[in-house]
Amino acid sequence: MIFDNPVDRKGTNSVKWTKENIANISSNGDAEPFWVADMDFQVEEHIKAAGERLAGVGVYGYPSFGSRLEEAASSWLRAKHGWDVKPEDLTFTMGMLHGIASAIDLFTRKGDRILVPSPMYRPFREMTERSGRILVEHDLAYENGRFSLDRERFSRDMEGVRCILFCSPQNPSGIVFSESDLLFVLEEGRKHGALVMSDEIHSDLVHPGSKHLPMGMVNAKAGAQAITFFAPSKTFNIAGEHMAFVHFSSSDMKEAFRDREETMRLYEPSITIGELTIAAYENGLEYNEELCRYLGRNAAAIRSYLEAECPELIMADGNASFVTFIDASAIYSKAEKEVLSHPEKYPGGSGGGILSRFFGVNASVAMNDGTWFGKEWKKFVRFNYGTSTERVMAALERMKKAVDSL
Ligand SMILES: Cc1ncc(COP(=O)(O)O)c(C=O)c1O
């Protein structure tokens, strides 16, 4: 099976597989990478063929896709999530982060408060703070592997908030939110006159047994001001090619956003990502369903291995994507003592922390340190299991040995 044979990505300019980057976060350039959120799987065959066709032409000139991208995205939303959206209600944007940053700039002002649930994907913090907005870091409730919304605290934290930046399903925990959670968030937004932005880049990778509900679809019942972002990038492992789509709850917002992208000359994708996206959305459903089953099996295998063999590490109970947050509180103090008392053994740059260095050196497993997702989360690591089950299980065995050595 394609997923059992991941691609050898060494020497391909992949950020995840470059030694210096791995050394920076894990103190060991030879550690095997389980960090940056892309997968090691070969893309679906129509996507590969589209890339090969373009390479065969040998010219990468200006494209003209007309409305084909939005049409392909609209059909995908209907087939995958049951959301009926007209192509003209969708807008292309050059990547998820660009789209969110643009919307923050356009629809909020300097000094506005933006609430972001935490642990959070670090660029959310950076985008909020760099643009002069005030970050309201709202910790999700957490207990023994379970992350959830604490509605009472959420309501309290909403005081004076102008925008909610939500991530659904959530990175790094993998939580898939229920309709009731989403309605709650939308209702909070409506009550406080706050815009609800939802980053749904991981939404096509929900495991069997769970269902993702797009914020824009649920909002039909809530009537909040909402912007829903989704993308083919994580879904089809084409994340290095920046492409995302946006849905707005009002045509005024949509027009303002489009106008702004045109002013910035950022309204046209490259020929490469356009071709890959159309190939993916038109042909990728079967591959995607197979992938979701594979990721679900990887997640279940990780969970049962840790429960049985290494209970010091607790996997978050998320049910989406290929990343999980692992709670290592049980060994944190010992790992900290080990790392701090042997600085020569754990060199590295600013990108890592105690646990990423500990596992990098002692298990040869490079993961994102929990501190990357907020200071509160230093006792966690994020593990990327978007690779073969064999590699995942071998990495867990090495992690268990490292834990036992403490
Ligand atoms: C939640 C989330 N949003 C956005 C991105 C990046 O999206 P893009 O590369 O399209 O800007 C990532 C990548 O890891 C992510 O996890």
The ligand as a MOL file (V3000), in Angstrom:
LIG
                    3D

  0  0  0     0  0            999 V3000
M  V30 BEGIN CTAB
M  V30 COUNTS 16 16 0 0 0
M  V30 BEGIN ATOM
M  V30 1 C -3.7270 25.0840 11.6720 0
M  V30 2 C -2.8200 25.4510 10.5440 0
M  V30 3 N -3.0650 26.5530 9.8270 0
M  V30 4 C -2.2670 26.9300 8.7930 0
M  V30 5 C -1.1590 26.1900 8.4460 0
M  V30 6 C -0.2920 26.6490 7.3320 0
M  V30 7 O -1.0430 26.8920 6.1800 0
M  V30 8 P -0.4250 27.5470 4.8760 0
M  V30 9 O 0.8780 26.8560 4.6200 0
M  V30 10 O -1.4460 27.3130 3.8160 0
M  V30 11 O -0.2390 28.9980 5.1620 0
M  V30 12 C -0.8680 25.0190 9.1870 0
M  V30 13 C 0.3180 24.2250 8.8670 0
M  V30 14 O 0.8000 23.4450 9.6540 0
M  V30 15 C -1.7210 24.6440 10.2460 0
M  V30 16 O -1.5120 23.5300 10.9600 0
M  V30 END ATOM
M  V30 BEGIN BOND
M  V30 1 1 1 2
M  V30 2 1 2 3
M  V30 3 2 2 15
M  V30 4 2 3 4
M  V30 5 1 4 5
M  V30 6 1 5 6
M  V30 7 2 5 12
M  V30 8 1 6 7
M  V30 9 1 7 8
M  V30 10 2 8 9
M  V30 11 1 8 10
M  V30 12 1 8 11
M  V30 13 1 12 13
M  V30 14 1 12 15
M  V30 15 2 13 14
M  V30 16 1 15 16
M  V30 END BOND
M  V30 END CTAB
M  END
